Amino acid sequence: MRKLIAIEFVTLDGVMQGLGSPDEDRDGGFEHGGWAASYFDEVQGAAAVEGLKSTTAYLFGRRTYDKMAEFWPSQPDENPMAAHLNATPKYVTTRTLNNCTWSNSRVLAGDPPSAVWDLKAQGDGNIAVLGSGMLVQDLIANDLVDGFRLFVHPLLLGTGKRLFREMDRPRQLRLVDCTTTTTGVLMLTYEPV
């Protein structure tokens, strides 16, 4: 059975909104888009490339899928992330999208928790969830997340969408790995206890 790993870039106060560019996600008047750019270093780059080796599928919420599909298909295959994202199967949980235009992507039909469980039962390796905050909340609520790979940035934004929101009950995690980058980002790997 495949493992589902939530890979998330967050600030120290848990904000995950708009990490990539100023206009990535302005919901709620968010004005801090692009906050992660100055923290990227070769340590994070190497970790990303290493993570590709075990990733056999991606799972996205619709909004994250739309943003990813706008950018990655036009990136050159010399970029290992682009090559992997474009070639690897991608699944989208959505109630509003009927067709996927990005190569190797498709809508995950049916009740999301059941459909994700079925997806996990197919094949080996990891299913990576990138971003997709609302989806991650649903996956946590249904005990479908097998691990968290968090990139915690030394930054407090004070506003924005948080990765972890209200939950029906506490969930205990075990720290598996911790690496510090040259820019002070903590790369943390957790598994449920």
N, C-alpha and C positions, 0 to 999 in steps of 0.2 A: 504494500500500500504506500502511495506517495504521501509525503508530508507537506502540509500547507504552512508556508513561512511568510509572515507579514514583515516586509522590509520597509522601514519608515525613517524619514529624516525629520527630526523634531528639534525645537529649541528647548532650552532647559526648563521652560515653563510649559512644555508640551504642545506648542503650536506646530502644526504641520502644513498650514495653509500657505500656498504661494511661494514655495521655496525656490523655484527655478527662474522666474522672470517677473518683472514689475507688473505685468498684466495677466499673469497666469490664472489668478483667482481673486477677484475683487469683491466677492460676496460679503455683504455686511459692511461695506465701505473699507475693507482691508487695504491698507496703504503701504505694507512692508514687503511686497512681493520681491523675490530675488534675494532674500536674506541669506541663502546658503552659499552663494557663489564664491564669496571671499574665503570660505573655509575649506574648499576642495583642495586636496593634495594628493601626492603619489600613493600614500598609504591607503586612502579611500579608493583610488583608482585600482590598485592591486587587489583590494578586497572585493571590489565589484567584479573584476575579471575572474577571480577565484570562485565567486558565487555562481557565475554562469555555468561552470562545469557540472553542477548538480541540479540545475534548473531545467526541467523538462516541459514546463508549461507556465503560462502567466494567467492570472485571474485579475480582472479589473471591474470596478464599478463603471457605469456608463460615462460619467463626467471625466474620470481619469482616462478612460479609453479614448474619448474624443480628443483630449489634449495630446495624448501619446501618438494617436494616429495622424494628427496634424504635423507632427515633428519628425518622428523616427523613420518613416518610409523614405524620406528624401535624404537621409544621412548616408554617407558612403560606407561600404562594407569594411573599409580599413579601420573604422571605429568598431571595436569588438562588441560593444554594447548594441550598436545599431545592427550589426550582422546577426547577433543572437536574437534580439527582439524581433527582427523581421522574419527570421527563419523558424522560430519556435512557435508551437501552437499557443493561441491566445483565446481566452474565454471571457465573455462579458455578461455580467448579471445586469439585466435591464428590463424595465416594463415599457419602454418607449422606443427602443431601437429594434428594427426588424432585420436589417442587413448590415453586415460589417464589410467595410471596403479595404481594410488593412489586410495584407496577405496573411494566410494561416490563422485568421481569426473568425470566431463565430459566437453567436448569442448562445448563452447557456440556458436552455429551455427548462421550464418547470419551476417548482418551488425551490428557491435558492438553496436553503440548507440541504434538501435532499439531492439536488443536482450537484452541489459541491461535494457531498459525501460520495456520490457515484463517481465523480471526476477523480477524487482521491483514490478510489479503488481501482482505477485503470492505470496500470504501468508502474514505473519506478521513478525515483528521483524526487525532486521538490517542485511544488507549485508555488511560484512567487507571487505575492500580492504587493504591488507597488502603489503607494498612495491609497486612494479609494477609501477614505475615512469612514463613510457611512457603511460601506460593505464590511470593513473590518469590524465595526461595532456589531453587525449582524452575525459575523463569523464567530466573534468572541461569545456572544450570547448563546450560540448554539454549540459551543465547545468544539469548534472545527479548526482552531489555530493550534498548530503543533510547535510553533516557535516564533519568536520575535527577533528580528535583526534591526536594532535601533541605532541610528547615528545621531547622538545627542550633541547638539551644538552649544557652545558656551555663549548663549545669547538669551536675553529676556525680551520678549516683544510686548507682553501684557495684553494683547488682543489677538484674535484670530481663532480659527477652528482648532480644537484640541484633538489629539489622537485618542486619548482615553477619556471617555465621558461617563455618564451614569451607567452603572451595571446592576443587574438583578442580585448579584452576590459577589463577594471577594473571590479573587483567583490568585492562588499562590504560584510564584514562578521561581525557577532555579537558574542562577547565573551560570552559563556554560563557558563564556569567553568574554574578555574585556581587553580592548586594544585602544591606546591613545594615539591620535594622529599628531602630525607636526603643528597643526593649527588648534589643538585642544579639543577636537571632536572626540567623544568617546564612542567607540563602536562596541555595542553590547549585544550579546546573544543570550537569549533566555528561552527556556522550555517550561511548559506547565509541569507542576509537581504531580 
